[in-house]
Amino acid sequence: MPLVSTAELVSAAVADHRGVAAFNVITLEHAEAIAAGAEAAGAPAILQISENAVKFHGGTLSAIAAATAAVARASGAPLALHLDHVVSAELMRAADGEGFSSVMFDASKLSYDENVAATADAVRWGRERGIWIEAELGKVGGKEGEAPLDAHAPGVRTDPAEAAAYTAATGVDALAVAVGSSHAMTERTAALDHALITRLRDAVPVPLVLHGSSGVPDTEIRAAIGAGMVKINVGTALNTAFTGAVREFLTANPSTVDPRKYLAPARTAMAATVAGFLGLVN
């Protein structure tokens, strides 16, 4: 079916008091697995490509974007395309015309005033093109190349009053907040601050986004959605499933050289992970 917009999927989730899951695409197999998992679950999903994934593909967005969009359009599930954790304004601008309906513009490493100015510029750019802009306030650590960050350290979590001022000043369409999760967690041990999520929900007029959801247990994700989270980002859990399946296959079949032999179970494992998260948020 045709691509749907991130705004449409998020708005429907808000109206239905549920979440919508967004999954990171690195390879074609990731995209195929997300589409298959969404079809199996009978649920919508967002396929998102990060700036780091674009760097992995030689710094060129068009090829991985075209492949991902083609997979999404061939699926029977409602799927949207999102450009994630973009620091480069040039890369953000490249999203226009590639099928993306939304961009997460990440100015979180800048000072507050610089973050506001840069994000407001991104929002103005997005409004002119009908592209929905997500931003981040607070410190959700764990991204590749960053120093380790304690998700429970003082000053890390998003302040509701600052979040209200930030959304008013920038006009963002959604806000990723720091509430106890961290990127790249391979164990699901994160404990979220659900009271803070509720305060943030009440303070800002836009949907809240949970980054680092791979490390959050099922019960915590359900409670977070109940408290006000809407968009639930999942990346590392797919990579864990992918790598585990490849490792298992090659351990049992060490003479295999045909990548299709081990990429097929890897794709199947990721699809099952996608379906599991979609059952959790819907």
C-alpha positions as a Python dict, from the first residue, in 0.01 Angstrom:
ca = {
    (1, 'M'): (0, 0, 0),
    (2, 'P'): (112, 363, -30),
    (3, 'L'): (334, 501, 243),
    (4, 'V'): (140, 665, 524),
    (5, 'S'): (273, 958, 724),
    (6, 'T'): (429, 942, 1067),
    (7, 'A'): (192, 1218, 1175),
    (8, 'E'): (-105, 1004, 1075),
    (9, 'L'): (19, 700, 1267),
    (10, 'V'): (108, 899, 1578),
    (11, 'S'): (-221, 1093, 1576),
    (12, 'A'): (-417, 767, 1551),
    (13, 'A'): (-218, 623, 1842),
    (14, 'V'): (-291, 930, 2055),
    (15, 'A'): (-663, 907, 1974),
    (16, 'D'): (-671, 537, 2063),
    (17, 'H'): (-461, 577, 2382),
    (18, 'R'): (-193, 336, 2258),
    (19, 'G'): (159, 353, 2125),
    (20, 'V'): (315, 322, 1781),
    (21, 'A'): (649, 150, 1739),
    (22, 'A'): (934, 280, 1524),
    (23, 'F'): (1210, 40, 1420),
    (24, 'N'): (1557, 123, 1294),
    (25, 'V'): (1663, 7, 948),
    (26, 'I'): (2029, -68, 877),
    (27, 'T'): (2012, -325, 596),
    (28, 'L'): (1750, -433, 345),
    (29, 'E'): (1683, -734, 569),
    (30, 'H'): (1590, -497, 853),
    (31, 'A'): (1331, -326, 635),
    (32, 'E'): (1190, -657, 512),
    (33, 'A'): (1170, -790, 868),
    (34, 'I'): (987, -481, 994),
    (35, 'A'): (733, -506, 713),
    (36, 'A'): (685, -880, 776),
    (37, 'G'): (651, -829, 1151),
    (38, 'A'): (395, -553, 1101),
    (39, 'E'): (192, -773, 867),
    (40, 'A'): (206, -1063, 1113),
    (41, 'A'): (93, -838, 1399),
    (42, 'G'): (-172, -662, 1189),
    (43, 'A'): (-36, -331, 1314),
    (44, 'P'): (115, -11, 1173),
    (45, 'A'): (482, 71, 1218),
    (46, 'I'): (741, 334, 1140),
    (47, 'L'): (1063, 243, 959),
    (48, 'Q'): (1340, 480, 1055),
    (49, 'I'): (1686, 532, 911),
    (50, 'S'): (1940, 704, 1133),
    (51, 'E'): (2226, 931, 1037),
    (52, 'N'): (2464, 657, 1156),
    (53, 'A'): (2296, 410, 918),
    (54, 'V'): (2339, 656, 633),
    (55, 'K'): (2710, 685, 720),
    (56, 'F'): (2732, 304, 710),
    (57, 'H'): (2600, 319, 354),
    (58, 'G'): (2871, 557, 241),
    (59, 'G'): (2701, 876, 349),
    (60, 'T'): (2441, 859, 73),
    (61, 'L'): (2076, 853, 178),
    (62, 'S'): (1907, 779, -154),
    (63, 'A'): (1988, 407, -194),
    (64, 'I'): (1886, 284, 151),
    (65, 'A'): (1587, 523, 150),
    (66, 'A'): (1466, 397, -187),
    (67, 'A'): (1504, 34, -85),
    (68, 'T'): (1324, 89, 246),
    (69, 'A'): (1044, 286, 83),
    (70, 'A'): (1001, 14, -181),
    (71, 'V'): (968, -253, 88),
    (72, 'A'): (716, -39, 277),
    (73, 'R'): (506, 28, -33),
    (74, 'A'): (495, -344, -115),
    (75, 'S'): (368, -431, 233),
    (76, 'G'): (6, -481, 331),
    (77, 'A'): (68, -301, 662),
    (78, 'P'): (42, 77, 712),
    (79, 'L'): (406, 189, 722),
    (80, 'A'): (573, 529, 744),
    (81, 'L'): (931, 639, 672),
    (82, 'H'): (1123, 848, 928),
    (83, 'L'): (1478, 990, 924),
    (84, 'D'): (1620, 948, 1274),
    (85, 'H'): (1879, 1126, 1491),
    (86, 'V'): (1988, 1370, 1223),
    (87, 'V'): (2256, 1617, 1330),
    (88, 'S'): (2344, 1733, 978),
    (89, 'A'): (2113, 1997, 833),
    (90, 'E'): (2230, 1886, 488),
    (91, 'L'): (2113, 1531, 553),
    (92, 'M'): (1783, 1659, 690),
    (93, 'R'): (1725, 1852, 368),
    (94, 'A'): (1802, 1536, 168),
    (95, 'A'): (1492, 1372, 321),
    (96, 'D'): (1269, 1587, 101),
    (97, 'G'): (1160, 1384, -198),
    (98, 'E'): (1286, 1048, -65),
    (99, 'G'): (956, 934, 89),
    (100, 'F'): (1020, 1057, 442),
    (101, 'S'): (724, 1216, 618),
    (102, 'S'): (918, 1296, 935),
    (103, 'V'): (1267, 1374, 1064),
    (104, 'M'): (1411, 1357, 1414),
    (105, 'F'): (1644, 1661, 1416),
    (106, 'D'): (1890, 1610, 1701),
    (107, 'A'): (2037, 1929, 1843),
    (108, 'S'): (2047, 1787, 2196),
    (109, 'K'): (2425, 1818, 2226),
    (110, 'L'): (2404, 2196, 2181),
    (111, 'S'): (2338, 2446, 2455),
    (112, 'Y'): (1970, 2506, 2528),
    (113, 'D'): (1956, 2834, 2335),
    (114, 'E'): (2145, 2687, 2038),
    (115, 'N'): (1919, 2380, 2045),
    (116, 'V'): (1611, 2602, 2033),
    (117, 'A'): (1744, 2811, 1744),
    (118, 'A'): (1857, 2513, 1535),
    (119, 'T'): (1540, 2316, 1599),
    (120, 'A'): (1314, 2612, 1521),
    (121, 'D'): (1494, 2644, 1185),
    (122, 'A'): (1437, 2273, 1122),
    (123, 'V'): (1069, 2309, 1206),
    (124, 'R'): (1030, 2601, 965),
    (125, 'W'): (1196, 2391, 694),
    (126, 'G'): (965, 2099, 771),
    (127, 'R'): (648, 2310, 771),
    (128, 'E'): (726, 2435, 421),
    (129, 'R'): (745, 2075, 297),
    (130, 'G'): (485, 1900, 508),
    (131, 'I'): (753, 1711, 703),
    (132, 'W'): (686, 1643, 1071),
    (133, 'I'): (979, 1727, 1303),
    (134, 'E'): (1073, 1540, 1621),
    (135, 'A'): (1337, 1680, 1857),
    (136, 'E'): (1507, 1576, 2181),
    (137, 'L'): (1539, 1752, 2514),
    (138, 'G'): (1734, 1595, 2798),
    (139, 'K'): (2012, 1339, 2763),
    (140, 'V'): (1924, 993, 2634),
    (141, 'G'): (2276, 843, 2633),
    (142, 'G'): (2421, 534, 2470),
    (143, 'K'): (2461, 652, 2110),
    (144, 'E'): (2769, 527, 1925),
    (145, 'G'): (3068, 749, 1987),
    (146, 'E'): (2928, 901, 2307),
    (147, 'A'): (3078, 863, 2653),
    (148, 'P'): (2878, 634, 2886),
    (149, 'L'): (2592, 817, 3055),
    (150, 'D'): (2397, 713, 3363),
    (151, 'A'): (2029, 750, 3274),
    (152, 'H'): (1962, 821, 3643),
    (153, 'A'): (2231, 1086, 3696),
    (154, 'P'): (2123, 1433, 3816),
    (155, 'G'): (2046, 1672, 3532),
    (156, 'V'): (2001, 1398, 3272),
    (157, 'R'): (1623, 1373, 3272),
    (158, 'T'): (1396, 1614, 3090),
    (159, 'D'): (1248, 1893, 3302),
    (160, 'P'): (874, 1948, 3237),
    (161, 'A'): (888, 2327, 3265),
    (162, 'E'): (1183, 2344, 3026),
    (163, 'A'): (1005, 2103, 2791),
    (164, 'A'): (699, 2330, 2783),
    (165, 'A'): (913, 2634, 2703),
    (166, 'Y'): (1109, 2438, 2443),
    (167, 'T'): (806, 2312, 2252),
    (168, 'A'): (656, 2661, 2253),
    (169, 'A'): (977, 2818, 2126),
    (170, 'T'): (1051, 2562, 1855),
    (171, 'G'): (706, 2445, 1740),
    (172, 'V'): (820, 2081, 1723),
    (173, 'D'): (566, 1813, 1637),
    (174, 'A'): (695, 1554, 1886),
    (175, 'L'): (944, 1549, 2171),
    (176, 'A'): (1188, 1273, 2268),
    (177, 'V'): (1247, 1290, 2642),
    (178, 'A'): (1494, 1141, 2889),
    (179, 'V'): (1303, 942, 3151),
    (180, 'G'): (1538, 656, 3239),
    (181, 'S'): (1610, 468, 2916),
    (182, 'S'): (1935, 460, 2720),
    (183, 'H'): (2031, 378, 2362),
    (184, 'A'): (2208, 54, 2269),
    (185, 'M'): (2105, -148, 2575),
    (186, 'T'): (2129, -523, 2511),
    (187, 'E'): (1954, -620, 2835),
    (188, 'R'): (1600, -510, 2918),
    (189, 'T'): (1670, -369, 3264),
    (190, 'A'): (1583, 2, 3233),
    (191, 'A'): (1354, 146, 3500),
    (192, 'L'): (1151, 443, 3378),
    (193, 'D'): (1025, 741, 3576),
    (194, 'H'): (652, 707, 3507),
    (195, 'A'): (557, 1001, 3728),
    (196, 'L'): (789, 1220, 3520),
    (197, 'I'): (634, 1088, 3198),
    (198, 'T'): (292, 1194, 3323),
    (199, 'R'): (421, 1538, 3419),
    (200, 'L'): (579, 1578, 3076),
    (201, 'R'): (259, 1465, 2905),
    (202, 'D'): (66, 1729, 3099),
    (203, 'A'): (328, 1999, 3032),
    (204, 'V'): (364, 1974, 2654),
    (205, 'P'): (101, 1974, 2378),
    (206, 'V'): (287, 1730, 2150),
    (207, 'P'): (334, 1349, 2157),
    (208, 'L'): (620, 1211, 2365),
    (209, 'V'): (883, 976, 2220),
    (210, 'L'): (1074, 706, 2410),
    (211, 'H'): (1423, 643, 2273),
    (212, 'G'): (1620, 338, 2382),
    (213, 'S'): (1315, 114, 2417),
    (214, 'S'): (1515, -203, 2345),
    (215, 'G'): (1640, -192, 2703),
    (216, 'V'): (1297, -140, 2859),
    (217, 'P'): (1101, -440, 2996),
    (218, 'D'): (751, -515, 2865),
    (219, 'T'): (577, -401, 3182),
    (220, 'E'): (770, -74, 3181),
    (221, 'I'): (677, -2, 2817),
    (222, 'R'): (309, -68, 2884),
    (223, 'A'): (318, 156, 3190),
    (224, 'A'): (503, 427, 2994),
    (225, 'I'): (233, 428, 2726),
    (226, 'G'): (-30, 447, 2998),
    (227, 'A'): (153, 745, 3147),
    (228, 'G'): (174, 931, 2816),
    (229, 'M'): (443, 792, 2584),
    (230, 'V'): (334, 750, 2222),
    (231, 'K'): (619, 679, 1979),
    (232, 'I'): (834, 388, 2098),
    (233, 'N'): (1174, 362, 1926),
    (234, 'V'): (1337, 17, 1890),
    (235, 'G'): (1674, -51, 1730),
    (236, 'T'): (1917, -263, 1929),
    (237, 'A'): (1664, -541, 1991),
    (238, 'L'): (1651, -606, 1615),
    (239, 'N'): (2031, -616, 1594),
    (240, 'T'): (2044, -856, 1888),
    (241, 'A'): (1800, -1090, 1713),
    (242, 'F'): (1986, -1055, 1381),
    (243, 'T'): (2330, -1124, 1524),
    (244, 'G'): (2209, -1406, 1747),
    (245, 'A'): (2050, -1588, 1454),
    (246, 'V'): (2359, -1543, 1233),
    (247, 'R'): (2590, -1660, 1510),
    (248, 'E'): (2375, -1965, 1583),
    (249, 'F'): (2358, -2063, 1216),
    (250, 'L'): (2729, -2023, 1149),
    (251, 'T'): (2822, -2208, 1467),
    (252, 'A'): (2614, -2502, 1347),
    (253, 'N'): (2723, -2462, 983),
    (254, 'P'): (3078, -2324, 987),
    (255, 'S'): (3149, -2409, 622),
    (256, 'T'): (2861, -2193, 490),
    (257, 'V'): (2964, -1911, 259),
    (258, 'D'): (2630, -1822, 99),
    (259, 'P'): (2499, -1521, 300),
    (260, 'R'): (2140, -1604, 209),
    (261, 'K'): (2165, -1913, 428),
    (262, 'Y'): (2222, -1709, 744),
    (263, 'L'): (2050, -1384, 650),
    (264, 'A'): (1717, -1564, 610),
    (265, 'P'): (1701, -1683, 974),
    (266, 'A'): (1831, -1343, 1083),
    (267, 'R'): (1546, -1171, 900),
    (268, 'T'): (1295, -1415, 1048),
    (269, 'A'): (1428, -1350, 1399),
    (270, 'M'): (1398, -975, 1352),
    (271, 'A'): (1043, -1009, 1219),
    (272, 'A'): (944, -1202, 1532),
    (273, 'T'): (1099, -928, 1748),
    (274, 'V'): (906, -662, 1556),
    (275, 'A'): (578, -850, 1596),
    (276, 'G'): (644, -886, 1968),
    (277, 'F'): (697, -513, 2021),
    (278, 'L'): (394, -429, 1807),
    (279, 'G'): (178, -657, 2019),
    (280, 'L'): (311, -476, 2323),
    (281, 'V'): (234, -119, 2214),
    (282, 'N'): (-106, -175, 2052),
}
